[in-house]
Amino acid sequence: MTGHQKLKLLVIGRSKTPRCLKGAKSLEVNYDFNKKTWITSEISENWIQKLEKHMVKKRHKCALLLDNSPAHLKEINQKLKNVTVFYLPPNTISKLRPMDQE
């Protein structure tokens, strides 16, 4: 709530081992890939499961707000204990994110 606990960003790239990351021992981001560099339901589920493990380890609970993208699985909420997922109603993203407003 205060912003002092920050998670690593999820970066989605096109290749499994990009040349720009060659030789990197660790990353300050979570990296995943697919051919179109889009989030998929598999990538989304894996990231949420990592978040759940992190929250269980820290003994914290959190709320996660997601838009209505088809990549965000609706049934994931039943598998989680420390993360509660809330889905925004359709067509509200442009109203909630100031940079999307025209």
C-alpha positions, -999 to +999 in steps of 0.1 A: +000+000+000+029+024+007+048+013-024+079+002-005+075-034-017+080-037-054+078-068-076+100-074-105+084-065-138+074-091-163+091-086-197+080-106-226+104-110-255+104-128-288+133-153-283+141-177-255+177-165-251+181-129-265+215-118-275+213-087-254+210-109-223+239-132-232+262-136-202+238-120-178+240-138-144+207-124-131+180-100-142+161-073-124+130-084-142+111-117-149+116-127-185+094-149-206+089-152-244+066-161-272+066-156-309+044-125-309+057-110-277+022-110-262+011-123-229-006-157-231-027-176-206+003-198-199+026-169-192-001-152-171-007-183-150+030-189-144+035-153-133+006-154-109+018-187-095+052-171-089+035-142-072+015-166-050+047-184-039+063-151-031+033-140-010+032-173+009+069-171+016+066-135+029+033-144+047+016-115+030-017-112+011-024-090-019-051-080-043-043-082-080-064-061-105-065-075-140-083-063-171-106-086-191-079-099-214-085-135-227-049-143-214-060-137-178-076-170-166-108-165-147-105-198-128-071-190-113-086-175-082-096-209-068-060-221-067-047-191-048-046-185-010-026-153-005-034-135-038-070-124-046-076-116-082-102-090-091-112-085-128-122-050-140-154-047-160-151-045-198-142-012-214-130+005-182-092+004-189-092+037-209-110+054-181-087+042-154-054+047-171-049+084-178-024+078-207-051+059-226-076+088-225-081+109-256 
